[in-house]
Amino acid sequence: MFEAATFNGDEPEGPGDWPDAARFGDSWAVRASVAPTPTLELQASFASVVSPEDAQGFGLNQRKRSASLRWESPLSYALVEYAETDEYARTRLTYTFWSALAEAQQVLGPVTLAARIERTVRPEEERTIDDFRSVRPLLDFNILGRTRWDLVSISASANVASLRRVRIVPFGEVMYGRPSATRRNPIFDPKVFYGASGVWSFTAGARMHIGTMRSRMGRYGPRLPGRQAWRTEAGLQTGMPASRCVPALSTLAGHTLR
C-alpha cells in the first residue's frame, strides 16, 4: 500500500486558530506499507514540512523519516519503531531529534498487560513565566538544547464486559523516565530543572467506549483490509489498544516530558 498527502505545514498557535489557506500544499508526506502475512506489517515514511512552528513561514523546515515493524494477533501485539526529524535553516542542518521504541501487549484472560521502552531526544525550548509552557512561535534561537529521555512504562487494564454498546475499562499505569543532556555544561540542565536524576509518573483511571471502537489508532488514510475484523469479533476493545505507540503509555510519557 502506498499513501501520499499534501497539506500546509503551519501548526495552530491557539485553540481557535485556523490553518493559513495561503500555505496549503507547501508540505507533503508519503508512506509505503507491506503486509506479507495477516499478522505482520512493515512501513516506512518520509515527510517534508515547511515552517511548522511559525505560521508566517519564517521558522525552520523539517524533514521527517520513520520505519516500523509491527506484529499483531488476536491476543498479542508488538512494535519496534525508529523516527527522526531534521530541522533546516534553508539548506543548513541545525538540529536532529530522534526516537527509538519497542512495545508489546498481551491479553491474559480478564487482564491486558502492556510494556514500552523508549529512548528519545527532545528539544528544550525557552520557557515562559510558567516553567512548563514554551514560547510561541518557536524559532531556532528559542531552542536551548536537547535532552535525551530513557523511558520505561508498564500498564494493566481490566477487560470489563460491555453494557449494551458501552464499555468501561479501568486501567493503571506507571512510568519511569531518566533525562540527561546530550552535551557537557548545557544551558538547560534537566537534572537541575526536574530536581532529580529520574522522574516517576503514576496514572489510574478508566476509558469509556461507546459503540464500535477500533482498537488500532494512529493510522491516517486507508486501512489495510481484513486486519481489524477479528479484533472486533473477539471483543478485544481493551484498555491498551495497538497503535503507532500504545496510546495510554505515550500520553503518560507526554505529560511527564511537558
C-alpha positions, -999 to 999 in steps of 0.1 A, spaced: 0 0 0 13 35 -9 -1 67 6 7 103 -3 -6 136 11 -1 173 7 -10 199 32 0 232 48 27 229 74 17 256 99 6 243 133 -22 261 152 -10 288 176 -41 286 198 -73 266 204 -93 288 179 -66 292 153 -75 281 117 -50 269 91 -35 295 68 -51 287 35 -24 306 16 1 280 28 -19 250 16 2 225 -3 36 237 9 43 204 27 39 167 18 43 132 31 45 97 17 43 62 32 47 27 19 34 -3 38 40 -40 32 20 -68 49 34 -102 39 12 -120 64 -21 -111 82 -2 -105 114 30 -88 102 33 -52 87 64 -31 78 61 6 70 84 34 61 75 71 56 90 104 48 77 139 51 88 175 42 71 201 64 76 238 59 80 260 89 56 242 113 65 263 143 60 297 127 27 303 109 42 331 88 67 307 72 99 321 88 107 291 110 128 261 105 118 235 79 115 198 89 123 165 72 108 135 89 116 98 85 102 68 102 102 30 99 84 4 120 78 -34 122 45 -45 137 32 -79 147 -4 -84 158 -26 -114 166 -59 -117 184 -43 -117 219 -8 -102 213 8 -72 198 44 -60 194 60 -30 177 95 -17 171 99 18 155 125 44 148 117 80 139 139 110 131 133 147 124 159 170 109 154 208 111 169 230 84 175 267 80 171 267 43 197 241 33 217 241 66 210 213 90 206 228 125 191 201 147 183 164 147 158 148 170 151 111 171 132 83 190 135 46 191 110 24 209 98 -11 215 64 -21 230 43 -51 235 8 -61 247 -7 -94 259 -42 -103 268 -43 -127 298 -79 -137 305 -96 -107 321 -64 -86 322 -44 -69 295 -7 -61 302 15 -38 282 50 -25 284 71 0 265 107 12 264 119 42 245 150 64 241 141 98 226 159 131 221 137 161 225 143 199 222 144 221 253 126 252 244 127 286 260 101 288 288 76 315 297 70 326 333 54 291 337 82 266 336 60 241 317 49 264 289 71 273 259 74 305 239 53 305 207 60 309 179 92 288 184 122 300 164 156 283 162 172 306 188 145 296 213 159 261 215 182 260 245 195 224 240 185 188 236 175 163 263 177 125 259 150 106 278 152 70 286 116 58 294 101 26 307 63 22 310 40 -6 321 3 -7 322 -25 -31 332 -62 -28 323 -93 -49 331 -114 -64 303 -148 -55 317 -179 -68 299 -198 -42 280 -232 -30 289 -251 -29 256 -229 -6 235 -210 10 263 -177 -5 276 -158 9 306 -121 -2 310 -103 6 343 -65 9 340 -34 17 359 0 29 345 34 36 359 64 52 341 100 60 350 119 84 329 156 94 332 166 127 314 201 136 305 217 164 285 233 155 252 262 179 257 285 189 286 277 221 305 244 226 288 224 258 290 194 237 301 203 211 326 174 186 330 186 173 364 186 209 378 152 216 362 134 185 374 153 184 407 162 147 403 180 123 381 148 104 374 110 112 371 82 89 382 46 91 369 16 72 381 -19 72 364 -51 55 372 -85 59 355 -110 44 332 -117 46 295 -153 46 282 -160 32 247 -194 39 231 -204 19 200 -178 1 180 -143 13 189 -115 3 166 -86 -10 187 -60 5 164 -53 42 164 -26 64 149 -31 55 112 -43 80 87 -56 73 53 -68 39 40 -67 10 64 -54 -24 53 -84 -47 46 -94 -75 68 -70 -67 96 -94 -55 122 -125 -77 119 -112 -105 142 -104 -79 169 -140 -67 169 -154 -102 168 -131 -113 197 -143 -82 217 -107 -71 224 -116 -34 228 -94 -33 258 -76 -5 276 -43 -8 257 -51 -6 220 -25 -13 195 -12 17 177 19 35 164 26 37 201 5 24 229 -18 55 234 -20 54 271 17 50 276 25 77 251 1 100 268 17 92 301 52 99 288 40 131 271 26 145 303 60 139 320 80 154 291 59 185 291 
